[in-house]
Amino acid sequence: MTDTAAAVVKRQFDAYNAHDLGAYMACFAPGIEMFAFGESKPFLSGHDEVRAFYAAKRFNIRALRAELHNQIVLGDTVVYLESLIDLEPGKRQTAIAIHKVENGLIARMWFIRS
């Protein structure tokens, strides 16, 4: 039995905050695509690109963490309203992350940032 969409996204969120790249990547389908909302081409595609990006531009920032404010779950789509804290030192950024789960893994994500 596969996890619910909400459980997979929560596991991904927790791995992000733990800076656990292996656990984070285990939540994504091999063909994961990440988009800036409204764009037709992904800015990251596939495990190799996602792993390299998060290793070099996120999980290397020790103070970085995400704070969840609200979630909406509709079938296999999970929407998070969250804050990214210390992506830039001392700053908080509000973001919306939309996750599409297929076969128990996150297959596509869209990001909206303030």
C-alpha positions as CSV (number, residue, x, y, z in Angstrom):
1,M,0.0,0.0,0.0
2,T,1.3,3.4,-0.9
3,D,1.3,6.4,1.4
4,T,-1.4,9.0,1.0
5,A,-0.5,12.1,-0.9
6,A,-0.5,14.2,2.4
7,A,1.8,11.7,4.1
8,V,4.4,11.7,1.2
9,V,4.4,15.5,1.1
10,K,4.8,15.7,4.9
11,R,7.7,13.2,4.8
12,Q,9.3,15.4,2.1
13,F,8.8,18.5,4.2
14,D,10.3,16.9,7.3
15,A,13.3,15.7,5.3
16,Y,13.8,19.2,3.9
17,N,14.0,20.6,7.5
18,A,16.3,17.8,8.6
19,H,18.6,18.6,5.6
20,D,18.4,14.8,4.8
21,L,19.0,14.7,1.1
22,G,18.6,10.9,0.9
23,A,15.2,11.0,2.6
24,Y,14.2,14.0,0.6
25,M,14.9,12.4,-2.7
26,A,13.1,9.2,-1.7
27,C,9.9,11.2,-1.8
28,F,10.2,12.0,-5.5
29,A,9.4,10.0,-8.7
30,P,12.5,9.5,-10.9
31,G,11.1,11.9,-13.5
32,I,10.2,14.6,-10.9
33,E,9.6,18.0,-12.6
34,M,9.7,21.3,-10.6
35,F,8.2,24.5,-12.1
36,A,7.9,28.1,-11.3
37,F,4.2,28.6,-11.3
38,G,2.9,29.6,-14.8
39,E,6.0,28.4,-16.6
40,S,5.7,25.6,-19.2
41,K,9.2,24.3,-18.8
42,P,10.5,22.9,-15.5
43,F,13.5,24.6,-13.9
44,L,14.6,21.2,-12.4
45,S,13.9,17.8,-14.0
46,G,14.8,14.3,-12.8
47,H,16.6,13.1,-9.7
48,D,20.1,14.1,-10.7
49,E,19.2,17.8,-11.2
50,V,17.0,18.0,-8.1
51,R,19.7,16.3,-6.0
52,A,22.5,18.6,-7.3
53,F,20.4,21.7,-6.8
54,Y,19.3,20.9,-3.2
55,A,22.8,19.8,-2.2
56,A,24.4,22.9,-3.5
57,K,21.7,25.6,-2.9
58,R,19.6,24.5,0.0
59,F,20.9,21.8,2.3
60,N,24.3,23.5,2.5
61,I,22.6,26.4,4.3
62,R,22.6,25.2,7.9
63,A,20.1,27.7,9.3
64,L,17.6,27.1,6.5
65,R,14.2,25.7,7.5
66,A,10.6,25.8,6.3
67,E,7.6,26.5,8.5
68,L,4.2,25.2,7.4
69,H,1.3,27.6,7.8
70,N,-1.5,25.8,6.0
71,Q,-2.3,22.9,3.8
72,I,-5.0,21.9,1.4
73,V,-5.3,18.3,0.2
74,L,-7.5,17.5,-2.8
75,G,-7.0,13.8,-3.8
76,D,-3.5,13.5,-5.1
77,T,-2.7,17.2,-5.0
78,V,-1.3,18.8,-1.8
79,V,-0.8,22.6,-1.5
80,Y,1.4,24.0,1.2
81,L,1.5,27.7,2.3
82,E,4.9,27.9,3.9
83,S,7.7,30.3,4.9
84,L,11.4,29.7,4.0
85,I,13.5,31.0,6.9
86,D,17.1,32.0,6.4
87,L,17.3,31.1,2.7
88,E,18.9,34.6,2.8
89,P,20.3,35.3,6.2
90,G,17.8,36.9,8.5
91,K,15.0,36.8,5.9
92,R,11.7,35.0,5.7
93,Q,10.0,34.3,2.4
94,T,6.4,33.2,1.9
95,A,5.9,30.5,-0.7
96,I,3.2,28.2,-2.0
97,A,4.2,24.8,-3.0
98,I,1.8,22.6,-5.1
99,H,2.7,18.9,-5.1
100,K,1.2,16.3,-7.5
101,V,1.6,12.8,-6.2
102,E,1.5,9.8,-8.4
103,N,2.0,6.2,-7.3
104,G,3.0,7.3,-3.9
105,L,5.7,9.7,-5.0
106,I,5.8,13.4,-5.8
107,A,5.8,13.6,-9.6
108,R,5.5,17.4,-10.2
109,M,5.8,20.5,-8.1
110,W,4.9,24.2,-8.8
111,F,6.3,27.0,-6.7
112,I,4.9,30.5,-6.1
113,R,7.2,32.9,-4.1
114,S,6.5,36.3,-2.7
